[in-house]
Amino acid sequence: MHFDSHFSAVQILWTLTFASLLVLIVVLMGRDRVRRFPWFTFSIVLTALRLLTNRILHDKLTAITMGAIVIPLMDLSGLVGLLVLVEMARTAFRRASARAWLIWGLVLLTAGAVVLWKWGQWPNWKVVTFDTTVAKLQLMQLLAVKTGLLTDVLSVLLGLLVVAFGARYGAGWHSHVQRIMIGLSTAALAQISSQAILEVIARHTVVNSREVYEHLIGLQEKLLNTTSAVYLIVLVWWIVCLWIDEPAPVATTQAGQAVAAEAIEAPPASESGEA
């Protein structure tokens, strides 16, 4: 018997990603991780909502109406993404000094601002108007794109800092915050790499035939699918890591062992009285 599959790679990736998001939400709630990572949890819920909205409303609304729904969600996702990074940094480096916070905060923000300024085009603000719905949506879309790029850059840089110095401040390899940051930086790096490859190819390719145009479209689809596949792997990574409890801190374990040793060595109260 021959089975003919009518599902495309995009549909398969969407289904697996949405299912993984739901499982991750269940893990965050069931394993009581929401209290520690509220903004991260909210970002996962918002991502699932965006996926579902795009899926349900695709080709069912006009372009302007669809944009009025999707673009504000993109802006909200960018803002929440920045708040997630603040949450991760506060958790990973809660023992760091105020001076270290100031220095590394300025370094990360400066690096992000430079990338934001140099990468991509900015509109000519002198001719930009905000008197129409389309113009307002374009401005909101630009804000979403730039905020997303800033979040990706900061995710990669903060991920490197957490991996390099997190153990010194209590966010070692087995900690949830470090594993969340590894996932965030991996997904962000895949997104940045995909955008960079597309821009380089578009800059050095002259579209002079239909074959070249279709080749570019096919390449773009493959890169987007690759980025989606990386994010799917990251979701599975988060599900596994956040299901498992963190190991007890070394100091707490040693203190417990010392108390147990004293209890064993100390004689009972009755024996002490007889002596």
C-alpha positions in Angstrom: 0.0 0.0 0.0 1.4 3.4 -1.0 0.9 6.4 1.3 1.1 9.8 -0.2 2.2 12.5 2.2 0.8 16.0 1.6 2.6 17.7 4.4 5.4 20.1 3.5 8.5 20.7 5.6 7.0 24.0 6.8 3.8 22.3 8.0 5.8 19.5 9.8 8.1 22.0 11.5 5.1 24.2 12.5 3.3 21.2 14.1 6.3 19.9 15.9 7.3 23.4 17.2 3.8 24.2 18.4 3.5 20.9 20.2 6.9 21.4 21.8 5.9 24.8 23.0 2.8 23.4 24.6 4.9 20.6 26.3 7.4 23.2 27.5 4.6 25.3 29.0 3.3 22.2 30.8 6.8 21.5 32.1 7.3 25.1 33.3 4.0 25.0 35.2 4.1 21.4 36.4 7.7 21.6 37.7 7.1 25.0 39.3 9.6 26.9 37.1 7.2 29.8 36.5 7.8 31.4 39.8 11.6 31.6 39.1 11.3 32.5 35.4 8.1 34.4 34.9 9.2 36.4 31.9 10.7 33.4 30.1 7.4 31.5 30.7 5.5 34.5 29.3 7.8 34.6 26.2 7.0 30.9 25.5 3.3 31.5 25.8 3.5 34.5 23.5 5.5 32.6 20.9 2.8 29.9 20.9 0.1 32.5 20.6 1.9 34.1 17.6 2.3 30.8 15.9 -1.3 29.9 16.4 -2.5 33.4 15.2 -0.4 33.2 12.0 -1.7 29.8 11.3 -5.4 30.5 11.9 -5.5 33.9 10.2 -3.2 33.2 7.2 -4.9 34.1 3.9 -8.2 34.8 5.8 -7.8 38.6 6.3 -6.6 41.6 4.3 -3.0 42.5 4.5 -3.6 45.6 6.6 -5.9 43.8 9.0 -3.4 41.0 9.3 -0.6 43.4 9.9 -2.6 45.2 12.6 -2.8 41.9 14.5 0.6 40.4 13.8 2.9 43.4 14.0 1.9 44.5 17.6 2.5 40.9 18.7 6.0 41.2 17.1 6.7 44.4 19.0 5.5 42.8 22.3 7.7 39.8 21.6 10.7 42.0 21.2 10.1 43.8 24.4 9.5 40.6 26.3 12.7 39.2 24.8 14.7 42.0 26.3 12.9 41.5 29.7 13.8 37.8 29.5 17.5 38.7 29.1 17.3 41.0 32.1 15.7 38.1 34.1 18.4 35.7 33.1 21.2 38.1 33.9 19.8 38.9 37.3 19.5 35.2 38.1 22.9 34.2 36.7 24.9 37.1 38.2 23.0 37.8 41.4 26.2 37.6 43.3 28.1 40.0 41.1 29.1 43.4 42.3 27.5 46.7 41.2 30.7 47.6 39.4 30.7 44.4 37.4 27.0 44.9 36.5 27.7 48.5 35.3 30.8 47.6 33.2 29.4 44.5 31.5 26.0 46.1 31.0 27.6 49.0 29.2 29.7 46.6 27.1 26.7 44.6 26.0 24.5 47.6 25.3 27.3 49.3 23.3 27.9 46.1 21.2 24.2 45.8 20.6 23.8 49.4 19.6 26.7 49.2 17.1 25.3 46.1 15.4 21.8 47.8 15.4 23.2 50.9 13.8 25.4 49.2 11.2 23.2 46.3 10.2 20.2 46.9 8.0 18.7 50.0 6.5 17.2 52.9 8.5 14.5 55.1 6.9 15.0 58.7 6.1 13.2 60.3 9.1 12.8 63.6 7.3 10.3 62.1 4.8 8.6 59.5 7.1 5.0 60.2 7.7 2.7 58.8 10.3 -0.7 60.0 9.0 -1.8 56.7 7.5 -2.4 53.2 8.9 0.2 51.7 6.5 2.8 54.2 7.6 2.2 53.5 11.3 2.3 49.7 10.7 5.6 50.1 8.8 7.1 52.0 11.7 5.9 49.4 14.1 7.4 46.7 11.9 10.7 48.5 11.8 10.7 48.7 15.6 9.9 44.9 15.8 12.8 44.0 13.4 15.3 46.2 15.2 14.3 45.1 18.6 14.5 41.4 17.5 18.0 42.0 16.1 19.1 43.7 19.4 17.6 40.8 21.4 19.5 38.3 19.3 22.8 40.0 19.6 22.4 40.5 23.3 21.3 36.8 23.7 24.5 35.6 22.1 26.8 37.9 24.1 25.0 37.2 27.4 25.1 33.5 26.7 28.8 33.6 26.3 29.2 35.5 29.6 27.0 33.0 31.4 28.9 30.0 30.1 32.3 31.7 30.8 31.6 33.2 34.2 28.3 31.8 35.4 29.8 29.0 37.6 31.7 31.7 39.6 28.4 33.3 40.6 26.3 30.1 41.2 25.0 29.6 37.6 27.0 26.5 36.7 26.5 24.0 33.9 23.7 22.1 35.6 21.8 25.3 36.5 18.5 26.1 34.7 19.5 29.6 34.0 22.7 28.6 32.1 20.8 26.0 30.1 18.1 28.4 29.2 20.7 30.9 28.0 22.5 28.3 26.0 19.2 27.7 24.2 18.5 31.4 23.7 21.9 32.1 22.4 21.8 29.1 20.0 18.5 30.1 18.5 19.7 33.7 18.3 22.9 32.7 16.6 20.9 30.6 14.0 18.6 33.6 13.3 21.5 36.0 12.9 23.4 33.6 10.6 20.4 33.1 8.5 19.8 36.9 8.1 23.5 37.4 7.3 23.6 34.7 4.6 20.5 36.1 3.0 21.8 39.6 2.9 25.2 38.6 1.5 23.5 36.5 -1.3 21.1 39.3 -2.1 23.9 41.8 -2.3 26.0 39.8 -4.7 23.2 38.3 -6.9 21.6 40.0 -9.9 18.0 38.8 -10.5 17.9 38.8 -14.3 15.7 35.7 -14.8 12.9 33.8 -13.4 15.3 30.9 -12.6 17.5 33.1 -10.4 14.5 34.5 -8.6 13.1 31.0 -7.9 16.5 29.9 -6.7 16.7 32.8 -4.2 13.2 32.1 -3.0 14.0 28.4 -2.5 17.2 29.3 -0.7 15.4 31.6 1.6 12.9 28.9 2.4 15.6 26.4 3.2 17.3 28.9 5.6 14.1 29.7 7.3 13.4 25.9 7.7 16.9 25.5 9.1 16.3 28.2 11.6 13.0 26.7 12.6 14.6 23.3 13.0 17.3 24.8 15.3 14.6 26.4 17.4 12.8 23.1 17.6 15.9 21.4 18.9 16.3 24.2 21.5 12.7 23.6 22.7 13.4 19.9 23.2 16.6 20.9 25.1 14.6 23.2 27.4 11.9 20.5 28.0 14.5 18.0 29.1 16.7 20.4 31.1 13.8 22.1 32.9 12.1 18.8 33.7 15.2 17.8 35.7 15.8 19.5 39.0 19.0 21.4 39.6 21.6 19.8 41.8 21.8 21.1 45.4 24.4 23.8 45.9 27.7 22.6 47.1 27.7 24.7 50.2 24.3 23.4 51.2 25.3 19.8 50.6 28.5 20.2 52.7 26.6 21.8 55.5 24.1 18.9 55.5 26.9 16.4 55.6 28.6 18.2 58.5 25.3 18.2 60.5 24.8 14.5 59.9 28.4 13.8 60.9 27.9 15.7 64.2 24.7 13.8 64.9 26.4 10.5 64.5 29.4 11.4 66.6 27.5 13.1 69.5 26.4 10.6 72.2 22.7 10.5 73.2 21.5 12.8 75.9 20.8 9.9 78.3 24.3 8.6 78.0 25.8 12.0 78.6 23.8 12.3 81.8 25.0 8.9 83.1 28.6 9.8 82.4 
